[in-house]
């Protein structure tokens, strides 16, 4: 994918023979739609959604996946214990801390970090084969993991979810009734450090009105699918017919 603000052009390597006098150098000529489509064929888009605990990230992601079925959610591994409402292999892959550390040593993770005292990470096999097969993938990870992924996939699309106020963030943490008082206070304290990294992301969505926040994220997804390289691949035959 070509980064935002860049034209749908790519550079070619130098020709074996010099170009005729007055000709545009080959490396400066924009590629044809066919060439662009061929070069980016079978490559999916990687989306990242991050947020402080209690901002509504998981609820938003689930709603987006229902509206955008072409996205595959990568289920993370975690060393923390499951909450009463969580199921293994559906919400997380729950493993012991020792198992997680063994996976780190084996190089199994695309990204990982310690979050609120527990390990969380995304397995390589949950992401790389899907992207290579042309499928869009969404990662629901923290800012530390997002930073690691940006180093590996610079053209990933990153979204940070913010609550409308600290009071509302605390209310949501308490209303969901999943954590004890100590955990709630720790998550509220940690949220300040997490929000400090919101500026590192491509987009910020305020989860004040749930339906509007869902629509905002869906609009980001649709805008990426309408960018020139993706459209060149998707509609190559139409574009070639129009150029005849």
N, C-alpha and C positions, 0 to 999 in steps of 0.2 A: 504494500500500500504506500502511496506517496503522501508525505506529510501535508497537513493543512496549509493552504496558501501557495502550494507549488503547482505549476502547470503539469498537465498530463504528458510529460516528456521524459525521456531517459537518454543518457549518453551511450554512444556506441564506441567500441574500440577502434583504433586507427586502422585504416585500410592498408593493405600490403603495398599499394602503389600510390604515389601522390595524386591529389585531386587536380583536375584541370584548372588553369588560371581563371580566377573569378568565381570559382565554385565555392559554395558554403562548405567549410570543413565538415567532414563526416561526423566528428564527435559533437558538433553543435546542431546537427539536424534532429528535429523531433522524430521519434519513432512513429511508425504507422499504428493505427488502432489494432491491427492484426498482431504486430510485434509486441505491443504493450500487453494484449490479452494473452499471448503465448508466454511471456515472461512471468506473469503473475498468476497463471492458471493453477487451479487446485490449491490455492492458499487462502485459508479462512482468516477472519478478523478476530483478534483477541481483545475482549472487554474485561475491565477490572472495576469492581464496585467495592469501595471501602467506606467505613463510617465508624464513629465511636459507638461503643455498646449502648443500645437503647435508642438509636436514631431511627430504627425501622428498616435496616438494610435487608434482612432476610425476607420480610414481608413484601418489600418492594421488588426484590429479585424474583420471588415466586410469582408475583402478579405480572411482571414483565415477561417471564418465560411462558406464561399462558397466552399472552398476546403475540409473542414472537417465537413460534415453535421452532424456527430454524436455528436457534441458539442452544448449544449443549452446556449444561451446568457441570463444572468440574467439582466433584465432592471432595472436600479437604480431609486430610488425616489430622487427628488431634489426640493428645495424650490425656486430656481432661476426662472426667467421668461424664456420662450422658445425663442430661436433665430428664425429668420424668416424661416430658412430651417428645423426646428425641429418640429416633430409631437408628440402629447401626446400619451403615451402607445407604441410608436415605438422607439423613441430615449431615452426618459425618462418618468417616471410617474411624472408629474408636480403637485405639491401641495403647499399650502401656508405654511409659516413658522410655523403658529399656528398648522396646521394639522400635520406637521412633528414632532413638539414637543410632540403632543398628542400621536403619534405613538411611540416615544421614551419612554414615560411614560408607555405605554401599553406593552413594551417589544417586539415590532413587528420587530425590526431590527436585522439582522445577524451581520451587522457592520454599522457604520455611522460616519461622521466627518463633520466639517465645512471646506469648501474648497473655497478660494477666497471670503470669507464672506457669503457664502450660505451653507445650509445643503445638504449633499448627503449621501445616504445610500442604503443598500440592504435588502429587506424584507426577513425574515426567510423562508416564504413559497415559495420564488423564488429559494431557494437553497436546503434546507434540504430534502424535499420529492423527488426531482430529484436525488440527490446523493444516497439516500436510495433505489431508484428504479434502480440503476446501470447506470445512465446516467451521462456523463461528463458535467460539468458546467464551464462556463467562466465568471469571474467577471472583469469588466472594472472599476477599482476603484483607488483611490489615495494611497499613501504610508501609511497614517494613517489607512485607512480601511484594507490594506493588513496586517499591524501589528496585528490588532484585529483578523483577520481571522486566521493567523498563530497560535495564542493562542488557538483557537477552533479546528482547523484542521491542526495539525503539519505537515502532509504529503501532504499539498497542494503544487502546483508547481507555483512558482512566477517568473514573467518576467518583467524586467524594460526596457522601450524603451528610447533611447537617440537620440537626433539630432546630426548631424555630426559637428555642430559648433553653437556658440551663434548667429552669423550673420544669419545662415540659420534658426534658431529658430525664430528670429525676422521677417525674411522675410516671413515665413509661417504664423505667426500670423497676419501679415498685409495683406497678399495675400488673406486669407480666408474671409476678410472683414466682420467679424461677431461681432467685438467689437469696441468701441470707443477708442480714444487715451489713456485716463486715464486707461481703463481696460487693454489695451495692455501693458502699462508700468508696471502696477501692476503684471500682469502675468509673465512678463520678470523678475521682481525682485523676485517674489515668486519661480521662477524656480530654483534658486540657492539652496534654502532650500530643495526643492524637490529632486534635483539631489544628495544632500548630503546623501540621504538614499538609493541610488542605490545599495550600497554594501550589503544591507540587503536581497537582492533578490537572487534567485537561478541562474538566467540567466540575462545577459544584451545583448540586441540586438540594434545595431546601425542602425537607419533608414536613411542611406545615399542613397542606391539604394532600391527603394520600393519593387521590385520583390524579391530581395535577402533577405530583412527583412521578407517578408511574408514567404518565404521558410524556413528561420531560425526558425520562430515560429512554422511552421508546423512540422519541424524536431523534435522540442522539444515535441510536442504533440504525434507524432508517437513513439518517444523513450519511453515515459511513457507507452504507450499501449503495448509495447513489453517487459516490465519488467516481471520478473518471476511470481509474484502473478496473474497479469492480464492474462498472457498467460496460466497459470495453470488452471484458471477458464474457459478461452475461448476454450482451446483444451484438456480438461480433458479426453474425450473419446479416442482421438488419443494417448495421453501419456499412458493411461492404456493399450491400445491395444499393444503399443510398448514394454511395460514391461512384457507382457505375455510370 
